[in-house]
Amino acid sequence: MTRPVHPNLPDPGRCVVMGVLNVTPDSFSDGGRYLSRDDALAHAHAMWRRGADVIDVGGESTRPGAGRVDADTEKSRVLPVIRELAADGLRLSVDTTRAAVAAAAVDAGARIINDVSGGLADADMAKVVAEAGVPWILMHWRGHSKDMNALATYDDVVYEVRQELTARVDAALGAGVSADAIVLDPGLGFAKHAPHDWALLHGLGSLLDLGFPVLVGASRKRFLGRLLADAEGDPRPPAGREVATAAISTLAAFSGAWGVRVHEVGASLDAVLVAAAWRRGSPE
Ligand SMILES: Nc1nc2ncc(COP(=O)(O)O)nc2c(=O)[nH]1
């Protein structure tokens, strides 16, 4: 594992568990469940009490084919929740591709910017990150969700994702973002089909070799559903993908990933604790 050095990045001595809080009506696996402020706050606190190291607050669905919401709608969803949870002492990231939303979220108390576009969706994001001095999760991305599948063409997905993320890192550093603020993410399911996702997990070392903390976001995703399809070939529904998600968390932690981004915090917290004990060869 590449240990993070930025003060806003948790370093619990094990793989970090980032709990997903989608304040959206249409996210692929939990859309609408936490759209109300009270439900969102209650769920965030439940994940925090269970041991999440970060709560990742998002206000715009990124599921394949999703349309976009405007910045004001996105802000109206995430800012009240971020403000209240930050006041309660939770460590928060904001899941946004918009610089204006990221800036407002940092002002409201978010300490990490989780940008699924890796800075490609908004040219102003790098300046916001550099000025705020906060960590920036650069996820591999090739375009907005509505045309994602058309972009999923690779000769060597591991090599190309590494190269494209390296370009994002260079752009970030060139914009004045400090190296200790950068976290990388392979972007599972984003402009990728299932074989690409598995190749990236198999080749995670290639991303880890770049020397930055790596976050893995596999929770409940489609490539797991396909792997677990029934005898008729019907994919396992998202709610049935928790064991596989926890298994990915164990393997990601064992492989040296800095963190995992998951909906079900408890299962993955147990998973990363097992991985840590196995690697140490002792319970603590
Ligand atoms: N860094 C990062 N952020 C993300 N945000 C949303 C989703 C989409 O899934 P969701 O509906 O579970 O949030 N996946 C990622 C991911 O893999 N990595």
The ligand as an SDF file (V2000), in Angstrom:
LIG
                    3D

 18 19  0  0  0  0  0  0  0  0999 V2000
  -13.8530    7.3490   -6.9860 N   0  0  0  0  0  0  0  0  0  0  0  0
  -14.9780    6.7090   -7.4120 C   0  0  0  0  0  0  0  0  0  0  0  0
  -16.1760    7.3380   -7.3700 N   0  0  0  0  0  0  0  0  0  0  0  0
  -17.2960    6.7080   -7.8220 C   0  0  0  0  0  0  0  0  0  0  0  0
  -18.4860    7.3520   -7.8070 N   0  0  0  0  0  0  0  0  0  0  0  0
  -19.6050    6.7360   -8.2700 C   0  0  0  0  0  0  0  0  0  0  0  0
  -19.5280    5.4260   -8.7560 C   0  0  0  0  0  0  0  0  0  0  0  0
  -20.7660    4.8010   -9.2920 C   0  0  0  0  0  0  0  0  0  0  0  0
  -21.3680    4.0170   -8.4580 O   0  0  0  0  0  0  0  0  0  0  0  0
  -22.3450    4.3630   -7.2230 P   0  0  0  0  0  0  0  0  0  0  0  0
  -23.6960    4.4840   -7.7860 O   0  0  0  0  0  0  0  0  0  0  0  0
  -22.1030    3.1960   -6.3950 O   0  0  0  0  0  0  0  0  0  0  0  0
  -21.9530    5.5980   -6.5710 O   0  0  0  0  0  0  0  0  0  0  0  0
  -18.3610    4.7400   -8.7720 N   0  0  0  0  0  0  0  0  0  0  0  0
  -17.2230    5.3740   -8.3170 C   0  0  0  0  0  0  0  0  0  0  0  0
  -15.9260    4.7160   -8.3350 C   0  0  0  0  0  0  0  0  0  0  0  0
  -15.7730    3.5610   -8.7590 O   0  0  0  0  0  0  0  0  0  0  0  0
  -14.8490    5.4330   -7.8770 N   0  0  0  0  0  0  0  0  0  0  0  0
  1  2  1  0
  2  3  2  0
  2 18  1  0
  3  4  1  0
  4  5  1  0
  4 15  2  0
  5  6  2  0
  6  7  1  0
  7  8  1  0
  7 14  2  0
  8  9  1  0
  9 10  1  0
 10 11  2  0
 10 12  1  0
 10 13  1  0
 14 15  1  0
 15 16  1  0
 16 17  2  0
 16 18  1  0
M  END
$$$$
